[in-house]
Structure formats: structure tokens, C-alpha cells
Amino acid sequence: MPLATLRRAARETVSGLPREFWWLWTSTLVNRLGAFVATFMALYLTLDRGYSASYAGLVASLHGLGGVISSLGAGVMTDRFGRRPTLLVAQASTAVSVALLGFMRDPVAIAAVAFLVGMASNASRPAVQAMMADIVRPEDRIRAFSLNYWAINLGFAVSSMAAGFIAEVSYLTGFLIEAGMTMACAILVFVKLPESRPAQDPAAGGPSDTAAVSLGTVLRDGRFMSLVGLSFLVALIFQQGSVGLPVAMGQAGFTPADYGLAVAVNGVLIVALQIPVTRFIEHRDPRRLLVLSSLVAGYGFGLTAFAGSVGVFALTVCVWTLAEIVNAPTQTGLVVRLSPTRGRGRYQGMYTMSWSVAALVAPVMSGFVIDRFGAAWLWGLCAVIGTAAGAGYAVLMRRLPAEKTAARPAGPGAPPAARSEAAEAV
């Protein structure tokens, strides 16, 4: 492809998005660049602290449980107090708790602080996604969510490589670097990002009114809760890349280095293909994209049953990574589309919880299936779950209302939230 064509494609991908989005994007990237603790927590506890693998697993579970609990609470905070205050509290709390975790020595204290880290670090997600939906026009949201997802994976890829070198010097240094970079994100949010929560409109009624949207409203929204259930199924499949795949490869005689080589393809492909694939899918039917990505994810992991070499394992990773690249921004955009404007925080919190719960269930599921029936049954189960999710999306989106792009005019001097409201349709 000519260089001029590549430049034009890149320019079109990043053009038209508001300045506030790019500050939020930068905050996401900096946050993920400093995400060392999740990468080396197990090694820190077993090698540096001398605890058992079972204890390390317990700490990881408590960290995940904290994220499950905070998802809904952070969603309520996002709607009630605003996106900006929620981000500030979440990121500042993450910085403090991560730094504190580096100095903990007692096993009970380590477990308790790890739970707090999980709560704090997950609390920013509903606010980030709600703010992004507020400030970006509906027709640009798939592109915005893709760029944000690209930043998450780019930051994680770099931090994962850096974590190994930092751990050789000092684990405490890694904790403090992450705390410092997370605090930098909090400061960036405070200085550069205005509040984007839509202003209260006394004349507004129905589901768009803040007072009318509660967690009960979310739970009673059958179509949205069906989406949350389907999201859980898809997340359950993707989680096997980090919980089922290494166990299965280990039992087949492959080394940790072999697993690292195979799964590294995931990050490389996301960084390389997320933006060009987004240009291809941006204005395509989300129903077809979600059905197709669910099937490709399920059968991509299903193909793992036939893998007998590192190269074939890497090939299966390529297959389900393509599904991930398509599914993530499309599904996030659908969540916004089904959410009432003034209830976005609660809806995003419920959606985030589906992934947090999947992160807790996936290790138990993979361990049980592999121990009782063998790894081949796990990969077959992934194919079945992917098929069920694809069928569910096809039924759920059969009568999905069309998304409008203009509701009422807004002047050029209107704040980002008001401009977004002028183009809102959910």
C-alpha cells in the first residue's frame, strides 16, 4: 500500500474527534503504560514473598472480586456525581492503594489491599466509557472506542515488556511507578477534562431523567440485560486465552516461553490491525459484526483442540484475536446505543460487571473441565458458547431501533455534552 494512502487512512481515522476525547485517550494510554502490578503480581507473591501458588490465586480472586463490586457502585457515582469526580476518586484511590500494596508484608494485609486495588482500578471504567459517549458524536463512537481499545492494548504490551525488567531490579519500584503514573492520570483528568455529564433538564421525562434511572431500571431493561448476558458469554471465551490456554499448553508439554510466544500474537495483532479493521467495520451492521465475531471467537478457541505445535497455537490466537478486534468496540457502542443518556454510568457499570464476573468464573470453569474431561472438551465448549452467543445476538438485535444523528440543534459554542446531546439518539 502506498505511503500516501497509509497517511490518508491514518488522518481519516483520527480526524473529527473532539479535543476532550484525546485527553481522555492520553489518560488511558498513560494508565495502561504503568499497569505493572497485574502483570507480575503472581511472581511477586510466589518468588519475592515466598507464598504458595494457592495464596497467589486467592489474592488474584480477591482483586477480581473487588472489580465486580465496584462496577455497579462506580456506575451509580458516574451518573449521580459526574464523570470527572468519579475518575478523580478512582484514579487517586488506585494510586494510593497500589503504593500501599508494595509495602504490605502480612498475608492478610496483602489480600485486603489487593481487594482495594481491584475495586479502585475497575471503578474508572464506567466513567471513561460514559464520558466518551458524552463527548463523541454517535456516528464516530465505534471509531473512538476502537482507538481507546487500541491505546489499552498498546499500553499493556509496553508495560508487560517493561514489567520483567523492572521486577529484576525491584518489585517495589514497579508498584511505585504504577502509583505515580496513575496519579499523573488523575492530575491530567483534573486539569484537562471538563465535566461531560448531560445537564439536568426539568422538562425531560421518562428514561432520560436522572431521577428515573436507577439500578432497578437497568435490571428491568430486558433487552439490555440480555446484552449483558451475551457479553458475559463472549468474555468467558476470551478469558480462556489467559487462564485455559497456558494450562492446556503446559499439560501438553509446552514451556511458559512457548505460551508467551503464542499469546504475544494477540497484542501484536491488536496494535497492528485495530485501526485499519475499525475503518472497515465502522459503518457496517453491528448485528452481523457481533454474530460473526462471536462465532469466530468460539470456533477460534475450538481450533485449539487440534493444535500440536507453537505455530498452530499462534495461528488459533490469530483467529480469535480478529474476533476480539471486531467485538470490543462494536459491543461497547451497542451498550451506549441501548443506554438512556442520563443513565449511562449505571448501564456501563452493569456492562463492565459482566466482564469482571467472567474473569472470576473462567478460571473455575477451565480448571474443572480440563481436570475432569481434558483440554479438548474445554475448546469444544468454547465453540458451543460462541454459537449460543451468536444466536443470541441475532435474536436480540432483530428489532434494534435505528440510531439517529440529530435530535435538536446546538450552537457551535455549546459544551461537549450539549453538542453530544444534539446528536443523541438512544
C-alpha positions in Angstrom: 0.0 0.0 0.0 1.5 3.4 -1.0 2.7 5.6 1.8 0.4 8.4 0.8 -2.6 6.1 1.2 -1.5 5.0 4.6 -1.1 8.6 5.7 -4.6 9.5 4.4 -6.1 6.5 6.2 -4.4 7.4 9.5 -5.5 11.0 9.1 -9.1 10.0 8.4 -9.1 7.6 11.4 -8.1 10.3 13.9 -9.8 13.3 12.4 -13.1 14.8 13.6 -12.8 13.7 17.2 -13.0 16.4 19.9 -10.0 17.6 21.9 -11.5 16.3 25.1 -11.5 12.8 23.7 -7.8 12.9 23.0 -7.1 14.0 26.6 -9.2 11.0 27.8 -7.3 8.8 25.3 -4.0 10.0 26.6 -5.1 9.3 30.2 -6.0 5.8 29.2 -2.7 5.2 27.5 -0.6 6.6 30.4 -2.6 4.5 32.8 -2.0 1.3 30.9 1.7 2.1 30.3 2.0 2.0 34.1 0.0 -1.2 34.7 2.8 -3.3 36.1 1.2 -4.9 39.2 -1.4 -7.1 37.4 1.5 -8.4 35.2 3.9 -9.5 38.0 1.6 -10.0 41.0 1.8 -13.8 40.9 5.5 -13.7 40.5 5.9 -11.1 43.3 3.9 -13.2 45.8 5.5 -16.6 44.9 9.1 -15.7 44.2 9.7 -12.5 46.1 7.4 -13.0 49.1 7.6 -16.8 49.2 3.9 -17.5 49.3 2.2 -20.6 47.7 0.6 -20.6 44.4 -2.8 -21.2 46.1 -2.3 -18.0 48.1 -1.4 -16.1 44.9 -4.6 -17.4 43.3 -6.6 -16.3 46.3 -5.2 -12.8 46.1 -5.9 -12.7 42.3 -9.5 -13.7 43.0 -9.9 -11.0 45.7 -8.6 -8.5 43.3 -11.1 -9.6 40.7 -13.9 -9.6 43.3 -13.1 -6.0 44.1 -13.7 -5.1 40.5 -17.0 -6.9 40.4 -18.3 -5.0 43.4 -17.0 -1.6 42.3 -18.5 -1.8 38.8 -22.0 -1.1 39.9 -21.0 1.4 42.6 -18.9 3.4 40.1 -21.7 3.4 37.6 -24.0 5.0 40.2 -21.3 7.5 41.1 -20.8 8.4 37.4 -24.5 9.3 37.0 -25.0 10.9 40.4 -21.8 12.9 41.0 -20.4 13.2 37.5 -17.8 11.5 35.2 -14.9 13.8 36.3 -15.3 13.3 40.1 -15.6 9.6 39.7 -12.5 9.4 37.5 -10.5 11.5 40.0 -11.6 9.4 43.0 -11.0 6.1 41.2 -7.5 7.0 39.8 -6.3 8.7 43.0 -7.5 5.8 45.1 -5.8 3.4 42.7 -2.5 5.2 43.0 -2.6 5.3 46.8 -3.7 1.6 47.2 -1.1 0.3 44.7 1.7 2.2 46.5 0.4 0.8 49.8 0.3 -2.7 48.4 4.1 -2.5 47.7 4.8 -2.0 51.4 2.5 -4.7 52.8 4.1 -7.8 54.3 1.4 -9.6 56.3 -0.6 -12.0 54.1 -3.9 -10.8 55.4 -2.9 -7.2 54.8 -1.7 -8.0 51.3 -5.0 -9.8 50.4 -7.1 -6.9 51.8 -5.2 -4.2 50.0 -5.3 -6.2 46.7 -9.1 -6.3 47.1 -9.0 -2.5 47.4 -6.7 -2.2 44.4 -9.2 -4.2 42.4 -12.1 -2.0 43.5 -10.3 1.2 42.8 -8.8 0.3 39.4 -12.0 -1.0 38.0 -14.1 2.0 39.2 -12.8 4.3 36.4 -14.2 2.2 33.5 -17.9 3.2 33.6 -16.9 6.8 33.9 -14.4 6.6 31.0 -16.9 4.9 28.7 -19.8 7.2 29.7 -17.6 10.3 29.2 -16.5 9.1 25.8 -20.1 8.6 24.8 -21.0 12.1 26.0 -18.3 13.9 24.0 -18.2 11.9 20.8 -20.9 12.1 18.1 -22.9 8.8 17.7 -21.5 8.2 14.2 -17.9 8.4 15.5 -18.3 6.2 18.6 -17.2 2.9 17.1 -14.0 4.7 15.9 -13.5 6.3 19.3 -14.0 3.1 21.2 -11.6 1.3 18.9 -8.9 4.0 19.3 -9.4 3.7 23.1 -9.1 -0.1 23.0 -6.0 0.3 20.8 -4.5 2.5 23.5 -5.3 0.0 26.2 -3.5 -2.8 24.3 -0.6 -0.7 23.2 0.0 0.4 26.8 -0.4 -3.1 28.1 2.0 -4.5 25.6 4.7 -2.0 26.5 4.1 -2.3 30.3 4.2 -6.1 30.1 7.7 -6.0 28.5 8.9 -3.4 30.9 7.5 -5.3 34.0 10.0 -8.1 33.5 13.0 -5.7 33.6 11.6 -3.7 36.5 10.9 -6.8 38.5 14.6 -7.8 38.2 15.6 -4.5 39.8 12.9 -4.2 42.4 9.2 -5.2 42.7 8.6 -2.2 44.9 9.9 0.1 42.1 7.2 -1.4 39.9 4.5 -0.6 42.5 5.7 2.9 42.9 6.0 3.6 39.2 2.4 2.4 38.6 1.2 4.5 41.5 3.0 7.6 40.1 1.7 7.1 36.6 -1.9 6.6 37.8 -1.7 9.7 39.9 -0.5 11.5 36.8 -3.7 10.4 35.1 -5.7 11.8 37.9 -4.0 15.1 37.6 -4.5 15.1 33.8 -8.2 14.5 34.3 -8.4 17.3 36.8 -6.6 19.8 34.6 -7.7 19.0 31.1 -11.1 17.3 31.2 -14.3 19.3 31.9 -17.4 17.5 33.3 -19.4 16.0 30.4 -22.5 14.7 32.2 -25.6 16.0 30.4 -27.2 18.9 32.2 -30.4 18.2 34.1 -33.5 19.2 32.1 -36.5 19.7 34.3 -38.8 19.3 31.3 -37.4 16.0 30.4 -39.2 12.9 31.4 -39.1 9.1 31.0 -35.9 7.1 31.0 -33.7 10.1 30.1 -34.4 11.8 33.5 -31.7 11.1 36.1 -34.2 10.5 38.9 -36.0 7.9 36.7 -32.8 5.8 36.1 -31.8 3.5 38.9 -30.1 0.1 39.1 -33.6 -1.3 39.2 -34.3 0.4 35.9 -31.2 -1.3 34.4 -32.2 -4.7 35.8 -35.7 -4.3 34.4 -34.4 -3.4 30.9 -34.8 -6.9 29.4 -33.0 -6.1 26.1 -30.0 -4.5 27.8 -29.7 -7.3 30.4 -29.8 -9.8 27.6 -26.9 -7.9 26.1 -25.1 -8.2 29.4 -25.6 -11.9 29.5 -24.3 -12.3 25.9 -21.3 -10.1 26.9 -20.6 -12.5 29.8 -20.6 -15.4 27.4 -18.2 -13.7 25.0 -15.9 -12.6 27.8 -15.9 -16.2 29.2 -14.5 -17.3 25.8 -11.8 -14.6 25.6 -10.7 -15.2 29.2 -9.5 -18.6 28.2 -6.6 -17.0 26.4 -5.1 -16.2 29.8 -6.5 -19.0 32.0 -7.2 -22.1 29.9 -4.6 -21.8 27.2 -1.5 -21.7 29.5 -2.8 -24.7 31.5 -3.6 -26.7 28.4 -0.2 -26.0 26.7 1.6 -26.9 30.0 -0.2 -30.2 30.1 0.8 -30.8 26.5 4.5 -30.4 27.3 5.0 -26.8 26.2 7.0 -24.4 28.2 5.9 -21.0 29.6 8.1 -19.4 27.0 6.1 -21.3 24.3 2.9 -19.9 25.7 4.3 -16.4 25.9 5.4 -16.6 22.2 2.0 -17.8 21.1 -0.2 -15.4 23.1 2.1 -12.4 22.2 0.5 -12.6 18.8 -2.7 -11.3 20.4 -1.2 -8.0 21.5 0.8 -7.5 18.3 -2.2 -8.1 16.0 -4.4 -5.7 18.1 -1.8 -2.9 17.9 -1.3 -3.5 14.2 -4.8 -4.2 13.0 -7.2 -2.4 15.4 -7.2 0.9 13.5 -7.4 -0.4 9.9 -10.1 -3.0 10.9 -12.1 -0.2 12.5 -12.1 1.7 9.2 -13.6 -1.4 7.6 -16.3 -2.1 10.2 -17.2 1.5 11.3 -20.4 1.9 9.3 -21.4 -1.8 9.0 -24.3 -3.6 10.5 -23.5 -4.2 14.2 -25.8 -7.2 14.3 -23.7 -9.0 11.7 -20.5 -7.9 13.3 -21.5 -9.3 16.7 -22.9 -12.5 15.4 -19.8 -13.1 13.2 -17.3 -12.1 16.0 -19.0 -14.5 18.5 -18.8 -17.4 16.1 -15.2 -16.7 15.1 -14.2 -16.3 18.8 -15.8 -19.6 19.8 -14.5 -21.6 16.8 -11.1 -19.9 17.0 -10.7 -21.3 20.5 -12.3 -24.5 19.3 -9.5 -25.0 16.8 -7.0 -25.1 19.7 -8.1 -28.7 20.3 -6.2 -29.6 17.1 -3.0 -27.6 17.9 0.1 -29.6 18.3 2.9 -27.0 17.8 3.6 -23.5 18.9 3.0 -22.3 15.4 -0.5 -23.8 15.2 -1.3 -22.4 18.7 -0.2 -19.0 17.4 -2.5 -19.4 14.4 -5.5 -20.1 16.6 -4.6 -17.0 18.6 -4.7 -15.0 15.3 -8.2 -16.3 14.6 -9.8 -15.3 17.9 -7.8 -12.0 18.1 -9.6 -10.9 14.9 -12.9 -11.6 16.6 -11.8 -9.6 19.6 -10.8 -6.6 17.4 -14.3 -6.6 15.9 -16.3 -7.4 19.0 -14.9 -5.0 21.6 -15.7 -1.6 20.0 -18.9 -2.8 18.4 -20.3 -4.2 21.7 -19.3 -1.1 23.6 -21.0 1.1 21.0 -24.2 -1.0 21.3 -24.2 -0.6 25.1 -24.2 3.2 24.6 -27.0 2.9 22.0 -29.2 1.0 24.4 -28.5 3.2 27.4 -30.6 6.3 28.3 -28.5 9.4 28.2 -28.7 10.2 31.9 -28.2 6.6 33.0 -25.1 5.9 31.0 -22.9 5.4 34.1 -25.2 2.7 35.6 -25.6 0.9 32.3 -21.8 1.0 31.7 -21.3 -0.2 35.2 -23.5 -3.2 34.6 -21.8 -4.0 31.3 -18.4 -3.7 33.0 -19.5 -6.1 35.7 -20.2 -8.8 33.1 -16.5 -8.9 32.2 -15.4 -8.8 35.8 -17.7 -11.8 36.7 -16.4 -13.7 33.6 -12.8 -13.1 34.9 -13.9 -14.8 38.2 -15.8 -17.7 36.6 -13.4 -18.5 33.7 -10.6 -20.0 35.9 -13.0 -22.2 37.8 -14.6 -23.3 34.5 -11.4 -24.1 32.7 -9.9 -25.9 35.7 -12.9 -28.1 36.2 -13.3 -29.0 32.6 -9.6 -29.7 32.0 -9.3 -31.8 35.2 -12.4 -33.8 34.6 -12.7 -34.2 30.9 -9.5 -32.8 29.3 -8.5 -29.7 27.4 -10.2 -30.8 24.1 -13.6 -30.6 25.9 -12.8 -27.0 27.0 -12.2 -25.9 23.4 -15.3 -27.7 22.3 -17.3 -25.9 25.0 -15.9 -22.6 23.7 -17.3 -23.3 20.3 -20.7 -24.1 21.8 -20.7 -20.9 23.8 -19.7 -18.9 20.8 -22.5 -20.4 18.8 -25.0 -19.7 21.6 -23.8 -16.1 21.8 -24.0 -15.6 18.1 -27.6 -16.9 18.0 -28.4 -14.6 21.0 -27.1 -11.5 19.2 -29.1 -12.4 16.1 -32.3 -12.6 18.1 -31.6 -9.6 20.4 -30.8 -7.2 17.5 -33.6 -8.3 15.2 -35.7 -5.2 16.2 -33.0 -2.9 17.2 -34.1 0.7 16.5 -32.2 2.8 14.0 -29.8 5.3 15.6 -30.5 8.9 14.7 -27.8 11.5 14.3 -29.7 14.7 15.1 -32.3 15.4 17.7 -32.1 19.2 18.2 -29.8 21.9 17.1 -26.9 23.1 19.3 -24.8 26.2 18.7 -21.1 26.0 18.0 -20.3 27.4 21.4 -22.2 24.7 23.3 -20.2 22.5 25.7 -19.2 19.0 24.6 -22.1 17.4 26.5 -24.6 19.7 24.9 -23.2 19.1 21.4 -23.4 15.4 22.0 -27.0 15.7 23.2 -27.8 17.5 20.0 -26.7 14.4 18.1 -28.0 11.8 20.6 -30.4 9.1 19.8 -30.9 6.1 22.1 
